Amino acid sequence: MSFLPKTPSHNLHPTTFILLLCLLCLFVAPLLAQEFSVSIASPLHSSAFDGRLLLMLSVDSTAEPRFQIGEGLNTQLVFGVDVEGWRDGEQKTVNGETFGFPIRSLANVPPGRYRVQALLHKYETFKRSDRHTVKLPMDRGEGQQWNRAPGNLLSTPQWITFDPKSKKPVDVVLDTEIPPFPPTKYIKHIRIRSEKLSKFWGRDMFLGANVLLPEGWDTHPTARYPLMVFHGHFPQTFGGFREEPPDTNLKPDYNERFRLAGYNRIQQEYAHNFYKEWTGPDFPRFLIMEVQHANPYYDDSYAVNSQNLGPYGDAIMYELIPEVEKRFRGIGQGWARFTYGGSTGGWEALAVQVFYPDAFNGCFAACPDPIDFRAYTQVNIYKHENAYVADSRWKHTPRPATRNWLGEVSATLEEANHYELALGTKSRSGQQWDIWEAVYSPVGPDGYPVRIWDKVSGKINKEVAKYWRENYDLSYILQRDWATLGPKLEGKIHVYCGDMDNYYLNNAVYLLEEFLKGTKDPFYAGEVDYGDRAEHCWNGDHSLPNALSRLRYNQMYVPKILARIAKTAPVGADTTSWRY
């Protein structure tokens, strides 16, 4: 590109030339701001580190800055830069060119008093079987939480006076290493080495599960049990199950989302009620397993095979589930397996039912992540040109990302994605949009997921969209393959969603429902239901408010499962040994 005027000679007056040169400098000059110089305390520097260096500024002293970063309205400031081979004695700089959220550059941060904290989110090197070498943050038992991951380095928060015009750097020292999590008392916990995943990643990789055993499991050694597979975000232990009564000394909190005081006490009460139901005489004797499948990109794998994550679907289906059924006397047949979950777990429940149609006898998918990419929340990735703004010749109307039940928007799609970009490049933020990209996208030439859209501008890559459609658009796949899938899925698909889902997930459910209601040979014979004005994550319960119904996932679908077993169990199947 030339900035020279199109004259026959290109001979310029010296003054004109200097003026044009100055204008050019305006385009390329760096954004000047007070710099931060970050170093690592020598005792913590055992080797050269790779990772994402995050610098956080906060005006809120109620918690450490690392716990105040998010895409919502109350977020504080974060700026991120990739580092490689960070050695002892070296300093890394965060300056006006460093990408930030929600303010793009330090140059635009107002002067004032801020609490500053830096954190190094460590990456490890993986030499995958597809011959790509990538650097990614490995889960370390925390479920891919960058601000809590054991081994990450952070600085002690300190108050500073920041002035973007100042030329004096602010020194920050990473002086603390986040310690390992203490041992957790599990109900029953298993952890197995996955041969399939280890081969893909070029190192030992593991799968785990928290297993809830039925009452009388130890006193009925001949009984064999149906299995419910509960999908969702990384579970440290089996959630929603509490043997002890609620703690009367627990200081009540306030849940802003549900506008409820003492929601922590309510959660304990419902967890204890589940324990009493589970051990009572009328509750069917099942096995329930929660899958632990955190990986270098997220707190779970979405339970499908992926070019970037590896064969998690097959590993869970053919390695982990059979091991659980073997150890804890599961029936081990498709008619006696069911799957359920909400949000991410809702998508997974439907996905595994679709991709392994004979392996499960029913899925119960609540508030699922987008199951039709014509409504990838607010984006039609096949039709729209830009994810962040509505297609218009003259207008620039932002697409929303999150809302409450009144429709009040707290973040746009651009803000949500730029938040992730500050946390990590190459789909490495560990957040929602990046994991969808990592699961659904093909591998790029650099070994990382190909972007579905430009992370800065929002321009959609239509070739990647086609790949997503053929491989992971569940609604499209059902329509494309109904002739073969339909007979295997009759009566198995159950989907529930609030019609004011915070992330607009109901839009995709509408599109799937439109197809399912018109199915023939066979008719799908399942259920799609909506909660009136219900937010995320409504699960089909019309009798309780959303804040309470979400605490009863493990009980919600039992009557439907029992009815399904009674209707579909093959002749001679064991439908009695577990009914005591």
Secondary structure as the mmCIF struct_conf table of DSSP 4:
data_model
#
loop_
_struct_conf.conf_type_id
_struct_conf.id
_struct_conf.beg_label_comp_id
_struct_conf.beg_label_asym_id
_struct_conf.beg_label_seq_id
_struct_conf.end_label_comp_id
_struct_conf.end_label_asym_id
_struct_conf.end_label_seq_id
BEND BEND1 LEU A 4 LEU A 4
BEND BEND2 PRO A 8 SER A 9
HELX_RH_AL_P HELX_RH_AL_P1 PRO A 14 VAL A 28
STRN STRN1 PHE A 36 ILE A 40
HELX_RH_3T_P HELX_RH_3T_P1 SER A 42 LEU A 44
BEND BEND3 SER A 46 SER A 47
STRN STRN2 PHE A 49 SER A 58
BEND BEND4 VAL A 59 VAL A 59
BEND BEND5 THR A 62 ALA A 63
HELX_RH_3T_P HELX_RH_3T_P2 PRO A 65 PHE A 67
BEND BEND6 GLN A 68 GLN A 68
BEND BEND7 GLY A 70 GLY A 72
TURN_TY1_P TURN_TY1_P1 LEU A 73 ASN A 74
STRN STRN3 LEU A 77 TRP A 86
TURN_TY1_P TURN_TY1_P2 ASP A 88 GLY A 89
STRN STRN4 LYS A 92 VAL A 94
TURN_TY1_P TURN_TY1_P3 GLY A 96 GLU A 97
BEND BEND8 THR A 98 THR A 98
STRN STRN5 PHE A 99 PHE A 101
BEND BEND9 PRO A 102 ARG A 104
HELX_RH_3T_P HELX_RH_3T_P3 LEU A 106 ASN A 108
BEND BEND10 VAL A 109 VAL A 109
HELX_LH_PP_P HELX_LH_PP_P1 PRO A 110 PRO A 110
BEND BEND11 PRO A 111 PRO A 111
STRN STRN6 GLY A 112 LYS A 127
TURN_TY1_P TURN_TY1_P4 SER A 129 ASP A 130
BEND BEND12 ARG A 131 ARG A 131
STRN STRN7 THR A 133 LEU A 136
BEND BEND13 GLY A 141 GLN A 144
TURN_TY1_P TURN_TY1_P5 TRP A 146 ARG A 148
TURN_TY1_P TURN_TY1_P6 PRO A 150 GLY A 151
STRN STRN8 LEU A 153 LEU A 154
HELX_LH_PP_P HELX_LH_PP_P2 SER A 155 PRO A 157
STRN STRN9 GLN A 158 PHE A 162
TURN_TY1_P TURN_TY1_P7 PRO A 164 LYS A 165
BEND BEND14 LYS A 168 LYS A 168
HELX_LH_PP_P HELX_LH_PP_P3 PRO A 169 PRO A 169
STRN STRN10 VAL A 170 LEU A 174
STRN STRN11 THR A 176 GLU A 177
HELX_LH_PP_P HELX_LH_PP_P4 ILE A 178 PRO A 183
BEND BEND15 ILE A 187 LYS A 188
STRN STRN12 HIS A 189 ARG A 193
HELX_RH_AL_P HELX_RH_AL_P2 GLU A 195 TRP A 201
TURN_TY1_P TURN_TY1_P8 GLY A 202 GLY A 202
BEND BEND16 ARG A 203 ARG A 203
STRN STRN13 PHE A 206 LEU A 212
HELX_LH_PP_P HELX_LH_PP_P5 LEU A 213 PRO A 214
TURN_TY1_P TURN_TY1_P9 GLU A 215 THR A 219
TURN_TY1_P TURN_TY1_P10 PRO A 221 THR A 222
STRN STRN14 TYR A 225 TYR A 225
STRN STRN15 LEU A 227 HIS A 231
BEND BEND17 HIS A 233 HIS A 233
HELX_LH_PP_P HELX_LH_PP_P6 PHE A 234 PRO A 235
BEND BEND18 GLN A 236 THR A 237
TURN_TY1_P TURN_TY1_P11 GLY A 239 GLY A 240
BEND BEND19 GLU A 243 GLU A 244
HELX_LH_PP_P HELX_LH_PP_P7 PRO A 245 PRO A 246
TURN_TY1_P TURN_TY1_P12 THR A 248 ASN A 249
HELX_LH_PP_P HELX_LH_PP_P8 LEU A 250 PRO A 252
STRN STRN16 TYR A 254 ASN A 255
TURN_TY1_P TURN_TY1_P13 GLU A 256 ARG A 259
STRN STRN17 LEU A 260 ALA A 261
TURN_TY1_P TURN_TY1_P14 GLY A 262 GLY A 262
HELX_RH_AL_P HELX_RH_AL_P3 TYR A 263 THR A 279
BEND BEND20 GLY A 280 GLY A 280
TURN_TY1_P TURN_TY1_P15 PRO A 281 ASP A 282
BEND BEND21 PHE A 283 PHE A 283
STRN STRN18 LEU A 287 GLN A 292
BEND BEND22 PRO A 296 ASP A 299
TURN_TY1_P TURN_TY1_P16 TYR A 302 ALA A 303
BEND BEND23 VAL A 304 VAL A 304
STRN STRN19 ASN A 305 SER A 306
TURN_TY1_P TURN_TY1_P17 GLN A 307 LEU A 309
STRN STRN20 GLY A 310 PRO A 311
HELX_RH_AL_P HELX_RH_AL_P4 TYR A 312 ALA A 315
HELX_RH_PI_P HELX_RH_PI_P1 ILE A 316 LEU A 320
HELX_RH_AL_P HELX_RH_AL_P5 ILE A 321 ARG A 327
TURN_TY1_P TURN_TY1_P18 PHE A 328 ARG A 329
STRN STRN21 GLY A 330 GLY A 330
BEND BEND24 GLN A 333 GLN A 333
HELX_RH_3T_P HELX_RH_3T_P4 GLY A 334 ALA A 336
STRN STRN22 ARG A 337 GLY A 342
TURN_TY1_P TURN_TY1_P19 SER A 343 SER A 343
HELX_RH_AL_P HELX_RH_AL_P6 THR A 344 PHE A 355
BEND BEND25 TYR A 356 TYR A 356
TURN_TY1_P TURN_TY1_P20 PRO A 357 ALA A 359
BEND BEND26 ASN A 361 ASN A 361
STRN STRN23 CYS A 363 ALA A 366
BEND BEND27 CYS A 367 CYS A 367
HELX_LH_PP_P HELX_LH_PP_P9 PRO A 368 PRO A 368
BEND BEND28 ASP A 369 ASP A 369
HELX_LH_PP_P HELX_LH_PP_P10 PRO A 370 PRO A 370
BEND BEND29 ILE A 371 ASP A 372
HELX_RH_3T_P HELX_RH_3T_P5 PHE A 373 ALA A 375
STRN STRN24 TYR A 376 TYR A 376
TURN_TY1_P TURN_TY1_P21 THR A 377 GLN A 378
STRN STRN25 VAL A 379 VAL A 379
TURN_TY1_P TURN_TY1_P22 ILE A 381 LYS A 383
BEND BEND30 GLU A 385 GLU A 385
STRN STRN26 ASN A 386 ASN A 386
BEND BEND31 ALA A 387 TYR A 388
STRN STRN27 VAL A 389 VAL A 389
BEND BEND32 ARG A 393 TRP A 394
STRN STRN28 PRO A 398 PRO A 398
HELX_LH_PP_P HELX_LH_PP_P11 ARG A 399 ARG A 399
STRN STRN29 PRO A 400 ARG A 403
TURN_TY1_P TURN_TY1_P23 TRP A 405 LEU A 406
STRN STRN30 VAL A 409 THR A 412
HELX_RH_AL_P HELX_RH_AL_P7 LEU A 413 LEU A 423
BEND BEND33 THR A 425 THR A 425
TURN_TY1_P TURN_TY1_P24 LYS A 426 SER A 427
BEND BEND34 SER A 429 SER A 429
BEND BEND35 GLN A 431 GLN A 431
HELX_RH_AL_P HELX_RH_AL_P8 GLN A 432 TYR A 440
BEND BEND36 SER A 441 SER A 441
HELX_LH_PP_P HELX_LH_PP_P12 PRO A 442 PRO A 442
STRN STRN31 VAL A 443 VAL A 443
HELX_LH_PP_P HELX_LH_PP_P13 GLY A 444 GLY A 444
TURN_TY1_P TURN_TY1_P25 PRO A 445 ASP A 446
BEND BEND37 GLY A 447 TYR A 448
STRN STRN32 PRO A 449 PRO A 449
HELX_LH_PP_P HELX_LH_PP_P14 VAL A 450 ARG A 451
BEND BEND38 ILE A 452 ILE A 452
STRN STRN33 TRP A 453 TRP A 453
TURN_TY1_P TURN_TY1_P26 LYS A 455 SER A 457
STRN STRN34 LYS A 459 ILE A 460
HELX_RH_AL_P HELX_RH_AL_P9 LYS A 462 TYR A 472
HELX_RH_AL_P HELX_RH_AL_P10 LEU A 474 ARG A 480
TURN_TY1_P TURN_TY1_P27 ASP A 481 ASP A 481
HELX_RH_AL_P HELX_RH_AL_P11 TRP A 482 LEU A 489
TURN_TY1_P TURN_TY1_P28 GLU A 490 LYS A 492
STRN STRN35 ILE A 493 GLY A 498
TURN_TY1_P TURN_TY1_P29 ASP A 499 MET A 500
TURN_TY1_P TURN_TY1_P30 ASN A 502 TYR A 503
TURN_TY1_P TURN_TY1_P31 LEU A 505 LEU A 505
HELX_RH_AL_P HELX_RH_AL_P12 ASN A 506 LYS A 517
TURN_TY1_P TURN_TY1_P32 GLY A 518 GLY A 518
BEND BEND39 ASP A 521 PRO A 522
STRN STRN36 GLU A 527 GLY A 531
TURN_TY1_P TURN_TY1_P33 ASP A 532 ARG A 533
TURN_TY1_P TURN_TY1_P34 HIS A 536 CYS A 537
BEND BEND40 GLY A 540 GLY A 540
BEND BEND41 HIS A 542 LEU A 544
HELX_RH_AL_P HELX_RH_AL_P13 ASN A 546 SER A 549
TURN_TY1_P TURN_TY1_P35 ARG A 550 LEU A 551
HELX_RH_AL_P HELX_RH_AL_P14 TYR A 553 MET A 556
TURN_TY1_P TURN_TY1_P36 TYR A 557 TYR A 557
HELX_RH_AL_P HELX_RH_AL_P15 VAL A 558 THR A 568
HELX_LH_PP_P HELX_LH_PP_P15 ALA A 569 PRO A 570
TURN_TY1_P TURN_TY1_P37 VAL A 571 GLY A 572
BEND BEND42 THR A 576 THR A 576
TURN_TY1_P TURN_TY1_P38 SER A 577 TRP A 578
#
